Amino acid sequence: MTTAPAPAVTRTVTAEEIAAYRGAVRATLPAARDQLASPVHAFVLAHTVAEHTVAALTADEPGPVSVVHLGQDIRCRRLVRPGEQVTVRLDVLGARREPRGIRVALRSRLTGDGTDSTGSTGLTDSTEMTDSTDPGGAEPFAELVTSALLVGATALEPFGEISGGASAPAPAGAAEPATVVHEPTVEWIRRYARASGDENPIHLDADAARAAGFGSVIAHGMSVVALAVEEITDRYADGDADRIRGIGGRFSAPVAPGEPLRFDLQPDAARRVVRFGCRTPAGPAVKSGWVELAGHAAGPDNGSRP
């Protein structure tokens, strides 16, 4: 069995939504030095298309199906830019049966019409993506591979391949690690839900969360990753989000409000790769996290904010 690509979705991205999303992520951090988009904004744009695709995949299921986000990889040649039209195209790479349901891998590619003040698209040869262009011949500026478990699904026949995105870059040695602790609040989760457009009741309504098996509302997994990326941007990229070239992580447990959330950051000696993990008192929440940076600035590599 093969699954045809989902129809392309194109829309204009506004400066207001870019600012709202990055502001929601950074609510507990100092204001960003610039008005650039979050490197995770590519996921926000692809998420709605992914939701519609999953709904189509599970339309023939006889019983209820819930979606568990297992892992996310993002490769970006540049950030999304305000005012540009972005087209999202999604392919289902594969599906396989597991004890609790069907695991699927989705690949999203984002193309746009944004250019910088020099007329450059900002693409670099160093960003590893699959060899692809959209039907119009445009190079994608971001490519995402999403791994998800469709809990309760039984009707979808296995096909294709289940794999992550491009492999995480190999670190070059190790520099001084850093640890930072945040404490997500209900308001932070709600603000992220509004800014991201992901208003799943498990993030907003305690009764819905308990019905789904959680003790309280839970934070969005990508909000935790986005916060880690902002910490890494401040500490190792001189506050320049445009230097982020890749992000990856695997989700292992939910994050509840009111609990300390510890981020362990391990930069390599060249400040080109930062490994990270996130933990709550109950254990790991995000495993095998990594961020790849383009270039590096001179200065001490001590994990302190610039």
N, C-alpha and C positions, 0 to 999 in steps of 0.2 A: 504493500500500500504506500502511496505517496500523497502528500498534502500540498495543494497548490498554495503559492504565496497569498497572503491576505491582500486585499485591495490597498493601494497606496492612500495614505491620508496626508493632506497638506494643509497647513495653517500658518498664519503669521504669529510670531512670538513677540510679545510686547515687552517694553522696558519695565513696565509695572509688574508683570508676573515674574520676570527675572529677579527684580529687586525683592519682591515678596517672598520668593522661595529661598533665596540666599539669606535674607533677613530672618526668616523663620528658623533656619538651621543654626545661624549664628546668634540666636537670641541671648545666649549666655556668654558670648565672646565679645571682645571689642569690635566695633564696626569695621567692616572690610576696608582696605586701603583704596579700593577702586569700585567701579560699578559693573564689574564683569559678572558673568553668570557663574553659578556653581558648576564645577565639572560633572556633578551628578544630575544636572538639569536635563541632560540627554535621556536619562532614564525616565524622568517625569513625562517627557514628550512621547516616549515609546510605550509607556505603561498602559494608556487607554487602548491602544491598538492591541497590545498583548491581552488585555482583559476581554476584548471582543473576540479575539481568536480563540481563547480558552473556552468562552461561552459557546462558540460554534463547535469546537471539538467535543464538548460534553452535552450537546443538545439532545442526543439520543440516549443518554444515561437514564436508567429506570429509577434511580434513587438520587438523593442529594449528593452533591460533590462540593468539597471545600478545597481551596488552593493554599498550599504551603510553599512559600518562596525558599528554595534551598540554597541558591548561590547566584552570584551576579558578577559578570566581567564586563568592563567598559574599556574600549580603546578609543581615544579621541585625538584627532589631528589638530583640532582647535575647539574652542568653546562656541556654543550657540550665541548669536548676536541679536541684540534688540532690533526689531523691525524687519527681520528677514523672514522669508517664507521657508518653512522646513517641511520636507516630505519624509514620512516614516514608511518604510517597507519592511514587512515581517515575513519570515519563512519559519515553518516548523521543521526543525532538523531531524527530529526523531521522537519516538515514544517507545517505552518498554514497561512491562508489567512488573510491579513490586508487591510485596505482601499487603501494603495498605492502599494500593491504588495503581495509578499510571504515572510514571515519571516522564516529563517532556522537556525538550530543549528547544528554545525559541531564539532565533537570531533576528535582530532589528538593525536596519541601516538607516542613517539619517543623512539626507543631503539638503543643502540650502543654497541661498544666493548671496550670503554675506561675504563681504570683502573688507579688508582693513583700509586705512587711509592711503596706503601705497597701491591699492588695487590688488594686493595679494590675497589669496584665499587662506593663507596661513598654514598650508599643508606642509608637512615635513616627511622626508623619506624614512625617518627613523621610527615612525609609528607603525607597528606591525598589525596589519589587518589582512583578511582574506582578499584574494585578488578578485575585485568585483567593481562594477559600476552599475548605476541604475539604468533602466531601459532608455533614458534620455542621454546616457553617456556621462553623467555627472559622477564625480568621485564622492563617496560618503565622507563626511567629516567626523562621524562617530559610528562605531559598530558595537553592539551589545549582544551578549549571549546570556540568556536567563535560563536557569534550571529550576523547575517547579514540580511538586508532587500533587497530582489531582487525587486527593483522598476520597475513596469511595467509588472512583471510576472503574468500570469493568468493560464497557462496550468498545472502547477504542482499540483497534488492532495494532500490535507493535509494528514499527517500521523505522527505517533510517538509522541514524547513529545518535547516541547520547554522549555528548562530550562538552567540556567547557570551552571557553574562548581561547584566545592565544595564551600560551603558557606564561606564567608569571616570570618576570625577568630575574636573572640570577644576580644576587647582591655581590658587590665587590668589597669583601672584608666587612668589618663592622665598626661603627663609631659608638659614641656614648649613648646608651638608651635613655628614654624619657618615659615618665608615667604621669598621667593627668587623670583626675577624677571629676566627673560630672554627675549631676543628679537630675534626671529627667523629671519634669513635672507634668501634671495633667494639662496645664495650659500650653506648655511647649508642644505636647503631642497634638493638641487641638489646632494650634497655629500651624504646625507642619501639615496636618490633614487638609486644612483650608488652602494652603499655598501649593501643595502638591496635587490637589484634586482627588486624593485617595481618602475618601470618607467612609471606609469600611466600618461598620458599627463596632467591631472589636476594638477599634482605636478610640471610640468616642462614647460608647454606652456600656456601663458596667454590667448591666443585665445581659446584653448581647455577648459580651466577653465571657461572662460566666457560663452562658449557654454553650459557648464554643469550647469550654474546658479550661479557661484561664481564670486566675483568681481576681483579676481586675482588668481594666483596659490595658493595652500593651502599646508600646511604641512601634512605629513602622521600622522594619529592619533597615530600609534604606536611609531612614533618618539617622540611625546610628552610624552607618557607613559615611553618610554625608558629613556628620560632625567630625568623624575621624579624619576625613579628607581636609576639612577646614583647619583642624589642629596641625596637620602635616603641612598644609600650605603656609600657615603662619610661621611655623618653626623651621622648615627646611626649604621652602621655596620663596623666602623673602616676601611673603604675602601675595605673591603673584599666581593667581589661580590658572592663568594661561599656560603655566609651565607643567600642568598635570597632563600626562600622556596616557596613563592607564590606571585602572582601579580594579581590584578584585577582592572577593571575600565569600565565605560560606557561613550560612546562618545555622546556629545550633540550639538556641534557646531564646525565649521571649524576654523582653526588657520591660519591667513594670515601673510606673512612676513612683517616686519617693524612695528609690533604692540607689545606692552609689553604683555608678557605672565607671569602671576603670579602663582606661585606654593605655596599653603598653605599646610604645613606639620604638622600633629598632631601625635606625638609618644605617645604610652601608657607608663605607669610608668615603665614597665619592659623592655622597648626597644625591644619588640618582635613583635609588630604590629604598623605600621605607616599608618594612614589614610592620603589621600591627595586629593586635588582638584586643577584644573587648570582653570584659567579665563583669558579672554581677555577683553578689554574695552566694548565689546558687551555683555559679560555675560559668563556663565560657558562653558568650552570647554570639560573638562573631569570631570565627577561626580563619587562619590562613589568609589574613588580610594583607594586601600589598598596594602600594601606590608607586608608580613610575614617574619620575620628573625629567623634564627636558633641561639640560644644562644645569649649572649651579653657580651660585654667587660665592665670592670669597668671604671668609669670616669664620668665626669659631663654630664648630659643630657640636653644640652642647644642649640642643633641644630646648633652648629658651626662646621665647617669642621675640621677634625683632622689635 
